[in-house]
């Protein structure tokens, strides 16, 4: 008989250890709020089963205290944990079905309170009642206890299967198997414990065997409950990954469509037409499949060329939407012949953009150059854009084109002011977005305007074309970045006069 107690107690100890390990894992992962009561019920039940096995090994008395009293008291405690576990599952399944559970919860609280009161009374009677009481009332008490255990098991089984049937379709198959395994194992254990109590009353040696087998079955049922819970978690994670993969695929498909649309909106044909009139080259590198850096070129007349380079706030698809909206507004102003004067054109553009972007906390920085080939002058206007670089061949020096105007899209009624300068043969203008100077290397250092100026100063002296300027700048920038992935769109435009 001792072997059976060792066997049953070992299963209880294993049950408690695996659930304690699971509890520590949740605590370590910061999931303390996700700890469910069933975890604690099973840990307590496993500990009580272990103690039951240890006490049963004694097979007699501990001093003058009969160990059978402790055995029966621990058995009642295990049954209490089992009832609490089933009650928790009932409430959880009802919550899963999105049904009203307040009344059921109140009923369950009274049910559990009554059961715990009875269980505590039984345990106290088993442990502390005088021997004379057992001689007088032991048989009646045993019959009442047998009936109570059987009635509890019947009621729990009936309500459980009724609930599973009502909520069919709302519970996954693996969870249904998990609950049924727990219920069947627990109910069989209850029957065996009742038999153990009956045989004990008849002083039959099979009493301990039934008790130990019941402990093993209860432990196995709760162990499989955990195993099936793990399987359910893995299945839900696999399903979530599949859904996430499907969502990612749809998102990437939409981004690719947006990318193809943005590419189709790039002014490639106008760029080639302008390159036949003036030496100009562009490098456009969006951070993602789509970007918020905006550039455009226009031939306004035989002598007037318009160049724009800007940056929409944000990144990705959101910035690309602002990019597309800006492009539409600019082209409408071109058709209305508003860009003969930059200051007037920007005032109108700003009013239209602000009307669209107000209350979105979005904005646009924009640098524009109007080249008059006949007068050999250029007018430039910077709406919140970073200072651009200009190489004066006559003075053999690099200068900054500084022009302080408000950003576009925030203040509706503001004035813009343009500046004018004469250009000479060999002069070079470098326009760029802020993603260029904000690019970082491995050490986290930014390019910065000063370092970019030094790069430009080194490149322009040996550059015979605008393409040479762009190529040289890209080489210097890549040497600085050292392969580091950049966080912002990068656009460069060079014009050689």
Sine and cosine of phi, psi and omega as CSV:
sin_phi,cos_phi,sin_psi,cos_psi,sin_omega,cos_omega
0.00,0.00,-0.55,0.83,0.01,-1.00
-0.85,0.52,-0.61,0.79,0.00,-1.00
-0.87,0.49,-0.63,0.78,0.01,-1.00
-0.91,0.42,-0.64,0.77,0.04,-1.00
-0.91,0.42,-0.65,0.76,0.05,-1.00
-0.88,0.47,-0.67,0.74,-0.01,-1.00
-0.89,0.46,-0.77,0.64,-0.01,-1.00
-0.91,0.42,-0.69,0.72,0.01,-1.00
-0.89,0.45,-0.57,0.82,0.02,-1.00
-0.91,0.41,-0.66,0.75,0.05,-1.00
-0.89,0.46,-0.67,0.75,0.04,-1.00
-0.89,0.46,-0.65,0.76,0.02,-1.00
-0.91,0.42,-0.68,0.74,0.03,-1.00
-0.89,0.46,-0.64,0.76,0.03,-1.00
-0.87,0.49,-0.73,0.68,-0.02,-1.00
-0.90,0.43,-0.67,0.74,-0.05,-1.00
-0.89,0.45,-0.70,0.71,-0.06,-1.00
-0.92,0.38,-0.57,0.82,0.03,-1.00
-0.97,0.24,-0.56,0.83,0.10,-1.00
-0.90,0.44,-0.65,0.76,0.05,-1.00
-0.88,0.47,-0.66,0.75,0.03,-1.00
-0.90,0.43,-0.64,0.77,0.03,-1.00
-0.89,0.45,-0.71,0.71,0.02,-1.00
-0.90,0.44,-0.58,0.81,0.04,-1.00
-0.89,0.46,-0.69,0.73,0.03,-1.00
-0.91,0.42,-0.65,0.76,0.01,-1.00
-0.91,0.42,-0.63,0.77,0.00,-1.00
-0.92,0.39,-0.56,0.83,0.01,-1.00
-0.99,0.11,0.10,0.99,0.01,-1.00
0.97,0.26,0.38,0.92,-0.04,-1.00
-0.98,-0.20,0.54,0.84,-0.03,-1.00
-0.85,0.53,-0.57,0.82,-0.01,-1.00
-0.95,0.33,-0.32,0.95,-0.03,-1.00
-1.00,-0.05,-0.01,1.00,-0.01,-1.00
-0.93,0.37,0.82,-0.57,-0.05,-1.00
-1.00,-0.10,0.47,-0.88,-0.01,-1.00
-0.85,0.53,-0.53,0.85,-0.05,-1.00
-0.86,0.51,-0.49,0.87,0.04,-1.00
-0.89,0.45,-0.70,0.71,-0.02,-1.00
-0.94,0.34,-0.62,0.78,0.02,-1.00
-0.86,0.50,-0.70,0.71,-0.07,-1.00
-0.95,0.32,-0.57,0.82,0.06,-1.00
-0.88,0.47,-0.71,0.71,0.02,-1.00
-0.90,0.43,-0.69,0.73,0.02,-1.00
-0.88,0.48,-0.68,0.73,0.03,-1.00
-0.88,0.48,-0.66,0.75,0.03,-1.00
-0.91,0.42,-0.65,0.76,0.02,-1.00
-0.92,0.40,-0.63,0.78,0.05,-1.00
-0.90,0.45,-0.64,0.77,0.05,-1.00
-0.88,0.48,-0.71,0.70,0.04,-1.00
-0.89,0.45,-0.60,0.80,0.02,-1.00
-0.87,0.49,-0.67,0.74,0.04,-1.00
-0.91,0.42,-0.66,0.75,-0.01,-1.00
-0.90,0.43,-0.70,0.71,0.00,-1.00
-0.91,0.42,-0.62,0.78,-0.03,-1.00
-0.90,0.43,-0.46,0.89,0.00,-1.00
-0.89,0.45,-0.49,0.87,-0.02,-1.00
-0.90,0.44,-0.58,0.82,0.04,-1.00
0.75,0.66,0.83,0.56,0.04,-1.00
0.24,-0.97,-0.81,-0.58,-0.05,-1.00
-0.86,-0.50,0.49,-0.87,0.11,-0.99
-0.95,-0.32,1.00,-0.06,-0.18,-0.98
0.95,0.31,-0.82,-0.57,0.05,-1.00
-0.99,-0.14,0.07,1.00,-0.07,-1.00
-0.99,-0.15,0.83,-0.57,-0.01,-1.00
-0.95,0.33,0.82,-0.57,-0.04,-1.00
-0.93,0.36,-0.37,0.93,-0.01,-1.00
-0.89,0.46,-0.46,0.89,0.03,-1.00
-0.91,0.42,-0.66,0.75,0.02,-1.00
-0.92,0.40,-0.62,0.78,0.01,-1.00
-0.85,0.53,-0.75,0.66,-0.04,-1.00
-0.93,0.37,-0.57,0.82,0.03,-1.00
-0.91,0.41,-0.68,0.73,0.05,-1.00
-0.90,0.44,-0.60,0.80,0.02,-1.00
-0.88,0.48,-0.68,0.73,0.05,-1.00
-0.89,0.46,-0.62,0.79,0.04,-1.00
-0.89,0.45,-0.64,0.76,0.04,-1.00
-0.90,0.43,-0.67,0.74,0.05,-1.00
-0.88,0.48,-0.62,0.78,0.04,-1.00
-0.88,0.48,-0.69,0.72,0.03,-1.00
-0.89,0.46,-0.61,0.79,-0.01,-1.00
-0.91,0.41,-0.68,0.73,0.02,-1.00
-0.90,0.44,-0.68,0.73,0.04,-1.00
-0.87,0.49,-0.65,0.76,0.01,-1.00
-0.89,0.46,-0.72,0.69,0.02,-1.00
-0.90,0.44,-0.67,0.75,0.01,-1.00
-0.88,0.47,-0.65,0.76,0.04,-1.00
-0.88,0.48,-0.68,0.73,-0.01,-1.00
-0.90,0.44,-0.64,0.77,0.01,-1.00
-0.86,0.51,-0.75,0.66,-0.02,-1.00
-0.89,0.45,-0.65,0.76,-0.02,-1.00
-0.90,0.44,-0.69,0.73,-0.01,-1.00
-0.90,0.43,-0.63,0.78,0.04,-1.00
-0.91,0.42,-0.64,0.77,0.08,-1.00
-0.88,0.47,-0.62,0.79,0.01,-1.00
-0.89,0.46,-0.53,0.85,0.00,-1.00
-0.99,0.12,0.05,1.00,0.02,-1.00
0.82,0.57,0.66,0.75,0.05,-1.00
-0.96,-0.28,0.25,-0.97,0.00,-1.00
-0.93,0.37,0.87,-0.50,-0.09,-1.00
-0.90,-0.44,0.01,1.00,-0.05,-1.00
-0.88,0.47,-0.75,0.67,0.02,-1.00
-0.90,0.45,-0.65,0.76,0.01,-1.00
-0.91,0.41,-0.63,0.78,0.04,-1.00
-0.89,0.46,-0.68,0.73,0.01,-1.00
-0.90,0.44,-0.68,0.73,0.05,-1.00
-0.88,0.48,-0.68,0.73,0.00,-1.00
-0.90,0.43,-0.63,0.77,0.02,-1.00
-0.88,0.48,-0.68,0.73,0.03,-1.00
-0.92,0.39,-0.63,0.78,0.02,-1.00
-0.87,0.48,-0.77,0.64,-0.02,-1.00
-0.91,0.42,-0.64,0.77,0.02,-1.00
-0.88,0.48,-0.70,0.72,0.01,-1.00
-0.90,0.44,-0.68,0.73,-0.02,-1.00
-0.90,0.44,-0.71,0.71,0.01,-1.00
-0.90,0.44,-0.60,0.80,0.03,-1.00
-0.89,0.45,-0.71,0.70,0.03,-1.00
-0.90,0.43,-0.71,0.71,-0.03,-1.00
-0.88,0.47,-0.68,0.74,0.01,-1.00
-0.90,0.43,-0.64,0.77,0.02,-1.00
-0.90,0.43,-0.67,0.74,0.00,-1.00
-0.90,0.44,-0.71,0.71,0.00,-1.00
-0.88,0.47,-0.66,0.75,0.02,-1.00
-0.90,0.43,-0.66,0.75,0.01,-1.00
-0.90,0.43,-0.67,0.75,0.00,-1.00
-0.89,0.45,-0.62,0.79,-0.11,-0.99
-1.00,0.10,-0.61,0.80,-0.25,-0.97
-0.86,-0.51,-0.04,1.00,-0.03,-1.00
-0.94,0.34,0.57,-0.82,0.05,-1.00
-0.90,0.44,0.44,-0.90,-0.02,-1.00
-0.89,0.46,-0.56,0.83,-0.04,-1.00
-0.90,0.44,-0.53,0.85,0.05,-1.00
-0.89,0.45,-0.64,0.77,0.01,-1.00
-0.90,0.43,-0.59,0.81,0.01,-1.00
-0.93,0.38,-0.54,0.84,-0.05,-1.00
-1.00,0.00,-0.70,0.71,-0.16,-0.99
-0.91,-0.41,0.03,1.00,-0.10,-0.99
-0.86,0.52,-0.68,0.73,-0.04,-1.00
-0.92,0.39,-0.70,0.72,0.02,-1.00
-0.90,0.44,-0.68,0.74,0.01,-1.00
-0.88,0.48,-0.68,0.74,-0.01,-1.00
-0.89,0.45,-0.66,0.75,0.01,-1.00
-0.91,0.42,-0.67,0.74,0.02,-1.00
-0.90,0.44,-0.66,0.75,0.00,-1.00
-0.91,0.42,-0.67,0.75,0.05,-1.00
-0.87,0.50,-0.72,0.70,0.00,-1.00
-0.90,0.43,-0.62,0.78,-0.01,-1.00
-0.91,0.41,-0.69,0.73,0.02,-1.00
-0.90,0.45,-0.70,0.72,0.00,-1.00
-0.91,0.42,-0.66,0.75,0.01,-1.00
-0.91,0.42,-0.67,0.74,0.05,-1.00
-0.87,0.50,-0.73,0.69,0.01,-1.00
-0.88,0.47,-0.65,0.76,0.00,-1.00
-0.91,0.42,-0.72,0.69,-0.02,-1.00
-0.89,0.45,-0.68,0.73,0.00,-1.00
-0.90,0.44,-0.69,0.72,-0.01,-1.00
-0.90,0.43,-0.70,0.72,-0.01,-1.00
-0.88,0.47,-0.74,0.68,-0.03,-1.00
-0.93,0.37,-0.59,0.81,-0.02,-1.00
-0.90,0.45,-0.79,0.62,-0.04,-1.00
-0.92,0.40,-0.52,0.85,0.08,-1.00
-0.91,0.41,-0.67,0.74,0.00,-1.00
-0.92,0.40,-0.68,0.73,0.02,-1.00
-0.88,0.48,-0.64,0.77,0.00,-1.00
-0.92,0.38,-0.66,0.75,0.00,-1.00
-0.92,0.40,-0.60,0.80,-0.06,-1.00
-0.99,-0.13,0.37,0.93,0.00,-1.00
-0.86,0.51,0.71,-0.71,-0.03,-1.00
0.99,-0.11,-0.35,0.94,0.03,-1.00
-0.99,-0.11,-0.17,0.99,-0.01,-1.00
-0.90,-0.43,0.74,-0.67,0.01,-1.00
-0.91,0.41,0.39,-0.92,-0.04,-1.00
-0.88,0.47,-0.61,0.79,-0.02,-1.00
-0.93,0.36,-0.59,0.81,0.05,-1.00
-0.94,0.35,-0.64,0.77,0.08,-1.00
-0.86,0.52,-0.68,0.73,0.05,-1.00
-0.90,0.43,-0.62,0.78,0.00,-1.00
-0.88,0.47,-0.73,0.69,-0.03,-1.00
-0.93,0.37,-0.66,0.75,-0.01,-1.00
-0.91,0.42,-0.63,0.77,0.04,-1.00
-0.87,0.49,-0.70,0.71,0.01,-1.00
-0.89,0.45,-0.70,0.71,-0.06,-1.00
-0.92,0.39,-0.75,0.67,-0.04,-1.00
-0.89,0.45,-0.72,0.69,0.01,-1.00
-0.88,0.48,-0.67,0.74,0.01,-1.00
-0.92,0.39,-0.66,0.75,-0.03,-1.00
-0.92,0.40,-0.66,0.75,0.05,-1.00
-0.89,0.45,-0.64,0.77,0.04,-1.00
-0.88,0.47,-0.64,0.77,0.03,-1.00
-0.88,0.48,-0.70,0.71,0.02,-1.00
-0.87,0.49,-0.68,0.73,0.00,-1.00
-0.91,0.41,-0.61,0.80,0.02,-1.00
-0.93,0.36,-0.59,0.81,0.09,-1.00
-0.89,0.46,-0.69,0.73,0.06,-1.00
-0.89,0.46,-0.63,0.78,0.03,-1.00
-0.88,0.47,-0.65,0.76,0.01,-1.00
-0.92,0.39,-0.64,0.77,0.01,-1.00
-0.91,0.41,-0.70,0.72,0.01,-1.00
-0.92,0.39,-0.57,0.82,0.03,-1.00
-0.90,0.44,-0.63,0.77,0.02,-1.00
-0.89,0.46,-0.53,0.85,0.01,-1.00
-1.00,-0.03,0.13,0.99,0.00,-1.00
0.82,0.57,0.70,0.71,0.02,-1.00
-0.99,-0.13,0.70,-0.72,-0.01,-1.00
-0.90,0.43,-0.27,0.96,0.03,-1.00
-0.94,0.33,-0.18,0.98,0.00,-1.00
-0.83,0.56,-0.76,0.65,0.00,-1.00
-0.92,0.40,-0.55,0.84,-0.01,-1.00
-0.91,0.42,-0.74,0.67,0.02,-1.00
-0.88,0.47,-0.63,0.78,0.01,-1.00
-0.89,0.46,-0.72,0.70,-0.03,-1.00
-0.93,0.38,-0.66,0.75,0.01,-1.00
-0.90,0.44,-0.63,0.77,0.05,-1.00
-0.87,0.49,-0.66,0.75,0.05,-1.00
-0.89,0.47,-0.66,0.75,0.01,-1.00
-0.90,0.45,-0.71,0.71,-0.02,-1.00
-0.91,0.41,-0.66,0.75,0.04,-1.00
-0.89,0.46,-0.67,0.74,0.01,-1.00
-0.90,0.44,-0.69,0.72,0.01,-1.00
-0.89,0.45,-0.67,0.74,-0.01,-1.00
-0.87,0.49,-0.69,0.72,0.00,-1.00
-0.95,0.32,-0.54,0.84,0.06,-1.00
-0.91,0.41,-0.71,0.70,0.05,-1.00
-0.90,0.43,-0.52,0.86,0.09,-1.00
-0.85,0.53,-0.69,0.72,0.04,-1.00
-0.93,0.36,-0.67,0.74,-0.01,-1.00
-0.88,0.48,-0.72,0.69,0.00,-1.00
-0.91,0.41,-0.52,0.85,0.05,-1.00
-0.91,0.41,-0.67,0.74,0.08,-1.00
-0.86,0.51,-0.71,0.70,0.00,-1.00
-0.87,0.49,-0.67,0.75,0.02,-1.00
-0.88,0.47,-0.67,0.74,0.03,-1.00
-0.88,0.47,-0.71,0.70,-0.01,-1.00
-0.90,0.44,-0.64,0.77,0.01,-1.00
-0.91,0.42,-0.66,0.75,0.02,-1.00
-0.93,0.38,-0.60,0.80,0.05,-1.00
-0.91,0.42,-0.67,0.74,0.03,-1.00
-0.89,0.45,-0.65,0.76,0.04,-1.00
-0.91,0.40,-0.63,0.77,0.03,-1.00
-0.90,0.43,-0.66,0.75,0.04,-1.00
-0.89,0.45,-0.63,0.78,0.02,-1.00
-0.91,0.42,-0.70,0.71,0.03,-1.00
-0.89,0.45,-0.65,0.76,0.02,-1.00
-0.90,0.44,-0.64,0.77,0.03,-1.00
-0.89,0.45,-0.65,0.76,0.03,-1.00
-0.90,0.44,-0.68,0.73,0.02,-1.00
-0.90,0.44,-0.69,0.72,0.01,-1.00
-0.88,0.48,-0.63,0.77,0.01,-1.00
-0.89,0.45,-0.69,0.73,0.02,-1.00
-0.90,0.44,-0.67,0.75,0.01,-1.00
-0.89,0.45,-0.71,0.71,-0.01,-1.00
-0.91,0.42,-0.60,0.80,0.05,-1.00
-0.89,0.46,-0.67,0.74,0.02,-1.00
-0.92,0.39,-0.62,0.78,0.03,-1.00
-0.91,0.42,-0.65,0.76,0.04,-1.00
-0.89,0.45,-0.62,0.79,0.06,-1.00
-0.90,0.43,-0.66,0.75,0.04,-1.00
-0.90,0.43,-0.60,0.80,0.02,-1.00
-0.91,0.42,-0.71,0.71,0.00,-1.00
-0.90,0.44,-0.59,0.81,0.04,-1.00
-0.92,0.40,-0.69,0.72,-0.02,-1.00
-0.91,0.42,-0.64,0.77,0.03,-1.00
-0.88,0.48,-0.64,0.77,0.00,-1.00
-0.92,0.39,-0.37,0.93,0.00,-1.00
-1.00,0.01,-0.16,0.99,0.04,-1.00
-0.91,0.42,0.62,-0.79,-0.11,-0.99
-0.99,0.16,0.83,0.56,-0.09,-1.00
-0.92,0.39,-0.65,0.76,0.00,-1.00
-0.92,0.40,-0.71,0.71,0.03,-1.00
-0.91,0.41,-0.56,0.83,0.03,-1.00
-0.88,0.48,-0.69,0.72,0.02,-1.00
-0.91,0.41,-0.59,0.81,0.02,-1.00
-0.91,0.40,-0.66,0.75,0.01,-1.00
-0.93,0.38,-0.59,0.81,-0.02,-1.00
-0.91,0.41,-0.34,0.94,0.09,-1.00
-0.98,0.21,-0.31,0.95,-0.03,-1.00
-0.99,-0.16,-0.61,0.79,-0.06,-1.00
-0.62,-0.79,0.45,-0.89,-0.02,-1.00
-0.98,0.22,0.95,-0.31,-0.08,-1.00
-0.57,-0.82,0.58,-0.81,0.04,-1.00
-0.58,-0.82,0.51,-0.86,-0.06,-1.00
-0.74,-0.67,0.62,-0.79,0.16,-0.99
-0.83,-0.56,0.87,-0.50,-0.07,-1.00
-0.85,-0.53,0.89,-0.45,-0.06,-1.00
-0.75,-0.66,1.00,-0.05,0.06,-1.00
-0.94,0.34,0.56,-0.83,0.00,-1.00
-0.91,0.41,-0.66,0.75,0.02,-1.00
-0.93,-0.37,-0.22,-0.97,0.01,-1.00
-0.88,0.48,-0.53,0.85,0.10,-0.99
-0.81,-0.58,0.40,-0.91,-0.09,-1.00
-0.68,-0.73,0.13,-0.99,-0.01,-1.00
-0.96,-0.29,-0.02,1.00,0.08,-1.00
-0.96,0.27,0.76,-0.65,-0.06,-1.00
-0.90,-0.44,0.71,-0.70,0.17,-0.99
-0.59,-0.81,0.46,-0.89,0.02,-1.00
-0.35,-0.94,0.41,-0.91,0.03,-1.00
-0.68,-0.73,0.57,-0.82,-0.03,-1.00
-0.60,-0.80,0.59,-0.81,0.17,-0.99
-0.99,-0.17,0.97,-0.24,-0.04,-1.00
-0.98,0.18,-0.54,0.84,0.05,-1.00
-0.32,-0.95,-0.11,-0.99,0.00,-1.00
-0.88,0.48,-0.47,0.88,-0.08,-1.00
-0.92,-0.39,-0.26,0.97,-0.08,-1.00
-0.95,-0.30,0.82,-0.57,0.06,-1.00
-0.85,-0.53,0.67,-0.74,-0.02,-1.00
-0.89,-0.45,0.75,-0.66,0.03,-1.00
-0.81,-0.59,0.73,-0.69,0.02,-1.00
-0.75,-0.66,0.63,-0.78,0.08,-1.00
-0.57,-0.82,0.82,-0.57,-0.05,-1.00
-0.57,-0.82,-0.01,-1.00,-0.06,-1.00
-0.58,-0.81,0.86,-0.51,0.06,-1.00
-1.00,0.09,0.58,-0.81,0.01,-1.00
-0.90,0.43,0.55,-0.84,-0.01,-1.00
1.00,-0.02,-0.11,-0.99,-0.02,-1.00
-0.67,-0.74,0.18,-0.98,0.15,-0.99
0.90,0.43,-0.60,-0.80,-0.12,-0.99
-0.89,0.45,-0.63,0.77,-0.02,-1.00
-0.87,0.49,-0.75,0.66,0.02,-1.00
-0.91,0.42,-0.58,0.81,0.01,-1.00
-0.90,0.43,-0.55,0.83,0.04,-1.00
-0.91,0.42,-0.67,0.74,0.06,-1.00
-0.90,0.43,-0.64,0.77,0.05,-1.00
-0.82,0.58,-0.76,0.65,-0.05,-1.00
-0.91,0.41,-0.65,0.76,0.02,-1.00
-0.89,0.45,-0.68,0.73,0.04,-1.00
-0.88,0.48,-0.67,0.74,-0.02,-1.00
-0.88,0.48,-0.68,0.73,0.01,-1.00
-0.89,0.46,-0.71,0.70,-0.02,-1.00
-0.90,0.44,-0.66,0.75,0.01,-1.00
-0.90,0.44,-0.70,0.72,-0.02,-1.00
-0.91,0.41,-0.54,0.84,0.08,-1.00
-0.91,0.42,-0.65,0.76,0.03,-1.00
-0.92,0.39,-0.55,0.83,0.06,-1.00
-0.90,0.44,-0.69,0.72,0.02,-1.00
-0.90,0.44,-0.53,0.85,0.02,-1.00
-0.99,0.11,0.03,1.00,0.05,-1.00
0.85,0.53,0.71,0.71,-0.02,-1.00
-1.00,-0.05,-0.19,0.98,-0.14,-0.99
-1.00,-0.06,0.29,0.96,0.10,-0.99
-0.93,0.36,-0.43,0.90,0.12,-0.99
-0.79,-0.62,0.87,-0.49,-0.10,-1.00
-0.89,0.46,-0.67,0.74,-0.07,-1.00
-0.87,0.49,-0.70,0.71,0.02,-1.00
-0.92,0.39,-0.67,0.75,-0.01,-1.00
-0.89,0.45,-0.65,0.76,-0.02,-1.00
-0.94,0.34,-0.57,0.82,0.04,-1.00
-0.89,0.46,-0.70,0.71,0.03,-1.00
-0.92,0.39,-0.70,0.72,0.00,-1.00
-0.87,0.50,-0.68,0.73,-0.03,-1.00
-0.89,0.45,-0.65,0.76,0.02,-1.00
-0.88,0.47,-0.68,0.73,-0.03,-1.00
-0.94,0.34,-0.66,0.75,-0.01,-1.00
-0.93,0.36,-0.66,0.75,-0.01,-1.00
-0.88,0.47,-0.62,0.78,0.02,-1.00
-0.86,0.50,-0.52,0.85,-0.01,-1.00
-1.00,0.08,-0.65,0.76,-0.13,-0.99
-1.00,-0.05,-0.11,0.99,-0.06,-1.00
-0.87,0.50,0.62,-0.78,-0.03,-1.00
0.95,0.32,0.17,0.98,0.06,-1.00
-0.96,-0.29,-0.11,0.99,-0.05,-1.00
0.85,0.53,0.48,0.88,0.06,-1.00
-0.95,-0.32,0.36,-0.93,-0.03,-1.00
-0.36,-0.93,0.07,-1.00,0.01,-1.00
-0.67,-0.74,0.71,-0.71,0.22,-0.97
-0.98,-0.21,0.65,-0.76,-0.15,-0.99
-0.56,-0.83,0.76,-0.66,0.08,-1.00
-0.90,-0.44,0.75,-0.66,-0.05,-1.00
-0.74,-0.67,0.61,-0.79,0.03,-1.00
-0.77,-0.64,0.78,-0.62,0.08,-1.00
-0.93,-0.36,0.92,-0.39,-0.07,-1.00
-0.99,-0.15,0.82,-0.57,0.07,-1.00
-0.96,-0.29,0.98,-0.18,-0.08,-1.00
-0.93,0.37,-0.55,0.84,-0.02,-1.00
-0.93,0.37,-0.72,0.69,-0.02,-1.00
-1.00,0.07,-0.10,1.00,-0.04,-1.00
0.77,0.63,0.79,0.61,0.06,-1.00
-0.64,-0.77,0.37,-0.93,0.07,-1.00
-0.75,-0.67,0.66,-0.75,0.09,-1.00
-0.96,-0.27,0.70,-0.71,-0.02,-1.00
-0.72,-0.70,0.50,-0.87,0.00,-1.00
-0.59,-0.81,0.78,-0.63,0.01,-1.00
-0.90,-0.43,0.91,-0.41,0.03,-1.00
-0.99,-0.12,0.99,0.11,0.02,-1.00
0.96,0.29,0.11,0.99,-0.04,-1.00
-1.00,0.10,0.40,-0.92,0.01,-1.00
-0.91,0.41,0.44,-0.90,0.01,-1.00
-0.85,0.53,0.69,-0.73,0.00,-1.00
-0.98,-0.17,0.25,-0.97,-0.12,-0.99
-0.96,-0.28,0.65,-0.76,-0.02,-1.00
-0.67,-0.74,0.83,-0.56,0.04,-1.00
-0.99,-0.15,0.87,-0.50,0.05,-1.00
-1.00,-0.09,0.94,-0.34,-0.05,-1.00
-0.91,0.41,-0.57,0.82,-0.03,-1.00
-0.90,0.44,-0.66,0.75,0.00,-1.00
-1.00,-0.07,-0.12,0.99,-0.04,-1.00
0.78,0.63,0.80,0.60,-0.05,-1.00
-0.52,-0.85,0.49,-0.87,0.06,-1.00
-0.99,-0.11,0.75,-0.66,-0.01,-1.00
-0.85,-0.52,0.26,-0.97,0.08,-1.00
-0.98,-0.21,0.72,-0.70,0.13,-0.99
-1.00,-0.01,0.99,-0.11,-0.03,-1.00
-0.98,-0.19,0.77,-0.64,-0.01,-1.00
-0.43,-0.90,0.97,-0.25,-0.14,-0.99
-1.00,-0.03,0.95,-0.30,0.10,-1.00
-0.74,-0.67,0.35,-0.94,0.01,-1.00
-0.91,0.41,0.37,-0.93,0.10,-0.99
-0.93,0.36,0.32,-0.95,-0.03,-1.00
-1.00,-0.03,0.73,-0.69,0.13,-0.99
0.97,-0.26,0.09,1.00,-0.04,-1.00
-0.91,-0.42,-0.76,0.65,-0.02,-1.00
-0.93,-0.38,0.86,-0.52,-0.15,-0.99
-0.95,0.31,-0.67,0.74,-0.10,-0.99
-0.94,-0.33,0.99,0.15,0.06,-1.00
-0.76,-0.65,0.38,-0.93,0.02,-1.00
-0.98,-0.22,0.57,-0.82,0.04,-1.00
-0.89,-0.46,0.58,-0.82,-0.04,-1.00
-0.80,-0.59,0.75,-0.66,0.02,-1.00
-0.98,-0.21,0.37,-0.93,0.08,-1.00
-0.88,-0.48,0.39,-0.92,-0.05,-1.00
-0.77,-0.64,0.62,-0.79,0.12,-0.99
-0.56,-0.83,0.44,-0.90,0.06,-1.00
-1.00,0.08,0.64,-0.77,0.06,-1.00
-0.92,-0.40,0.37,-0.93,0.00,-1.00
-0.82,-0.57,0.28,-0.96,0.00,-1.00
-0.88,0.48,0.73,-0.69,-0.02,-1.00
1.00,-0.10,-0.20,0.98,0.06,-1.00
-0.91,0.40,0.51,-0.86,-0.02,-1.00
-0.71,-0.71,0.76,-0.65,0.07,-1.00
-0.95,-0.32,0.78,-0.62,0.07,-1.00
-0.92,-0.40,0.90,-0.44,0.07,-1.00
-0.96,-0.28,0.63,-0.78,-0.08,-1.00
-0.44,-0.90,0.38,-0.92,0.05,-1.00
-1.00,-0.01,0.24,-0.97,-0.05,-1.00
-0.94,0.35,-0.28,0.96,0.07,-1.00
-0.89,0.45,-0.39,0.92,0.01,-1.00
-0.95,0.32,-0.78,0.63,-0.06,-1.00
-0.98,0.20,-0.29,0.96,0.03,-1.00
-1.00,-0.03,0.00,1.00,0.07,-1.00
-0.90,0.44,0.56,-0.83,-0.08,-1.00
-0.86,-0.51,0.39,-0.92,0.09,-1.00
-0.99,-0.16,-0.20,-0.98,-0.05,-1.00
-0.88,0.47,-0.57,0.82,-0.02,-1.00
-0.98,0.18,-0.05,1.00,0.00,-1.00
1.00,0.07,0.13,0.99,0.02,-1.00
-0.98,0.18,0.66,-0.75,0.05,-1.00
-1.00,0.08,0.41,-0.91,0.06,-1.00
-0.88,0.48,-0.79,0.61,0.01,-1.00
0.97,0.26,0.39,-0.92,-0.05,-1.00
-0.92,0.39,-0.61,0.79,-0.04,-1.00
-0.91,0.41,-0.71,0.70,0.01,-1.00
-0.92,0.39,-0.62,0.78,0.04,-1.00
-0.90,0.44,-0.61,0.79,0.05,-1.00
-0.88,0.47,-0.66,0.75,0.03,-1.00
-0.90,0.44,-0.66,0.75,0.05,-1.00
-0.88,0.48,-0.73,0.69,-0.01,-1.00
-0.89,0.46,-0.66,0.75,0.01,-1.00
-0.89,0.46,-0.58,0.82,0.00,-1.00
-0.97,0.24,-0.48,0.88,-0.08,-1.00
-0.99,0.11,-0.67,0.74,-0.17,-0.99
-0.90,0.44,-0.47,0.88,-0.09,-1.00
-0.94,0.34,-0.41,0.91,0.02,-1.00
-0.93,-0.36,0.19,0.98,-0.07,-1.00
-1.00,-0.07,0.82,-0.57,0.03,-1.00
-1.00,-0.08,-0.32,0.95,-0.01,-1.00
-0.65,-0.76,0.22,-0.98,0.08,-1.00
-0.90,0.43,-0.54,0.84,0.05,-1.00
-0.89,0.45,-0.61,0.79,0.06,-1.00
-0.90,0.44,-0.61,0.79,0.00,-1.00
-0.90,0.44,-0.76,0.65,-0.01,-1.00
-0.89,0.46,-0.70,0.71,0.01,-1.00
-0.87,0.49,-0.70,0.72,0.00,-1.00
-0.91,0.41,-0.65,0.76,0.01,-1.00
-0.90,0.43,-0.66,0.75,0.01,-1.00
-0.90,0.43,-0.61,0.79,0.04,-1.00
-0.90,0.44,-0.71,0.70,0.02,-1.00
-0.89,0.45,-0.67,0.75,-0.02,-1.00
-0.92,0.40,-0.68,0.73,0.00,-1.00
-0.92,0.40,-0.58,0.81,0.09,-1.00
-0.88,0.47,-0.60,0.80,0.00,-1.00
-0.96,0.27,-0.68,0.73,-0.04,-1.00
-0.91,0.40,-0.51,0.86,0.01,-1.00
0.83,0.56,0.63,0.78,0.05,-1.00
0.99,0.16,0.07,1.00,0.00,-1.00
-0.93,0.38,0.71,-0.70,0.04,-1.00
-0.95,0.32,0.77,-0.64,-0.07,-1.00
-1.00,-0.05,0.41,-0.91,-0.10,-0.99
-0.98,-0.19,-0.02,1.00,-0.07,-1.00
-0.64,-0.77,0.38,-0.92,0.04,-1.00
-0.91,0.42,0.52,-0.85,-0.01,-1.00
-0.76,-0.65,0.82,-0.57,0.02,-1.00
-0.73,-0.69,0.72,-0.69,0.05,-1.00
-0.81,-0.59,0.67,-0.74,0.09,-1.00
-0.69,-0.72,0.81,-0.59,0.01,-1.00
-0.88,-0.47,0.70,-0.72,0.07,-1.00
-0.81,-0.58,0.84,-0.55,0.02,-1.00
-0.94,-0.35,0.83,-0.56,-0.09,-1.00
-1.00,-0.01,0.00,0.00,0.00,0.00
